[in-house]
Amino acid sequence: MDKEAVLGIVKSRLGITSQVRDTYLLPIISGVISEIENQQGITLKSDRPDHVMFVADYAEYRYSNKDDPTLPRHLQWRLHNLVVGEKHVE
């Protein structure tokens, strides 16, 4: 997963134009990627827009909602779809 591409999307969504918050945002992005790959068993791919946007949206949520442990319904639904899509039977 291209963390710099995700960082650019997250910063655009948050309206951040400087690099001051990059040292805080990059570990959040790395943590989201690690959690999705290691705990959910999903192989994230930079060439899949749905993967890139999910990581960006999840990282933006983590940044903006530090004190709220409840994952929004739209992120739960998208994560479920990624898990189901990863484990589909052919």
C-alpha positions as CSV (number, residue, x, y, z in Angstrom):
1,M,0.0,0.0,0.0
2,D,1.4,3.4,-1.0
3,K,1.3,5.3,2.3
4,E,2.3,8.6,0.7
5,A,-0.8,8.4,-1.7
6,V,-3.0,7.7,1.3
7,L,-1.4,10.5,3.2
8,G,-2.2,13.0,0.4
9,I,-5.9,11.9,0.3
10,V,-6.2,12.1,4.1
11,K,-4.6,15.6,4.2
12,S,-7.0,16.7,1.4
13,R,-10.0,15.5,3.3
14,L,-8.8,17.2,6.5
15,G,-7.9,20.4,4.7
16,I,-4.2,20.1,5.8
17,T,-1.8,21.8,3.3
18,S,1.5,21.7,5.3
19,Q,3.7,18.8,6.3
20,V,3.5,19.6,10.0
21,R,1.0,16.8,10.8
22,D,2.7,14.2,8.6
23,T,4.7,12.7,11.5
24,Y,1.4,12.1,13.3
25,L,-0.7,11.0,10.3
26,L,1.8,8.5,8.9
27,P,1.8,6.2,12.0
28,I,-2.0,6.3,12.0
29,I,-2.0,5.2,8.3
30,S,0.6,2.5,9.0
31,G,-1.4,1.3,12.0
32,V,-4.6,1.1,9.9
33,I,-2.8,-0.9,7.1
34,S,-1.2,-3.2,9.6
35,E,-4.5,-3.8,11.4
36,I,-6.4,-4.6,8.2
37,E,-3.7,-6.9,6.9
38,N,-2.7,-8.7,10.1
39,Q,-6.0,-8.9,12.0
40,Q,-8.5,-9.1,9.1
41,G,-6.3,-11.1,6.7
42,I,-6.8,-8.7,3.8
43,T,-4.0,-8.1,1.3
44,L,-4.2,-4.4,0.5
45,K,-3.3,-3.4,-3.0
46,S,-2.4,0.2,-4.1
47,D,-3.9,-0.4,-7.5
48,R,-7.4,-0.9,-6.1
49,P,-9.2,2.4,-5.5
50,D,-11.5,0.8,-3.0
51,H,-8.6,-0.3,-0.9
52,V,-6.9,3.1,-1.0
53,M,-10.0,5.0,-0.2
54,F,-10.9,2.6,2.6
55,V,-7.5,3.1,4.3
56,A,-7.8,6.8,3.8
57,D,-11.3,7.0,5.3
58,Y,-10.3,4.8,8.2
59,A,-7.2,6.8,8.9
60,E,-9.1,10.1,8.7
61,Y,-11.7,8.6,11.1
62,R,-8.9,7.6,13.5
63,Y,-7.3,11.0,13.4
64,S,-10.6,12.9,13.9
65,N,-12.2,10.6,16.5
66,K,-9.5,9.9,19.0
67,D,-11.9,9.5,21.9
68,D,-14.7,7.7,20.2
69,P,-14.1,3.9,20.0
70,T,-17.3,3.2,17.9
71,L,-16.5,2.6,14.3
72,P,-19.0,4.3,12.0
73,R,-21.5,2.0,10.3
74,H,-20.2,2.9,6.8
75,L,-16.7,1.8,7.7
76,Q,-18.0,-1.4,9.4
77,W,-20.0,-2.2,6.2
78,R,-17.0,-1.5,3.9
79,L,-14.6,-3.5,6.1
80,H,-17.1,-6.4,6.1
81,N,-17.3,-6.3,2.3
82,L,-13.5,-6.3,2.0
83,V,-13.2,-9.3,4.3
84,V,-15.9,-11.2,2.4
85,G,-14.4,-10.2,-1.0
86,E,-11.0,-11.5,0.2
87,K,-12.3,-14.8,1.3
88,H,-14.6,-15.5,-1.7
89,V,-14.9,-19.0,-3.0
90,E,-14.3,-19.5,-6.7
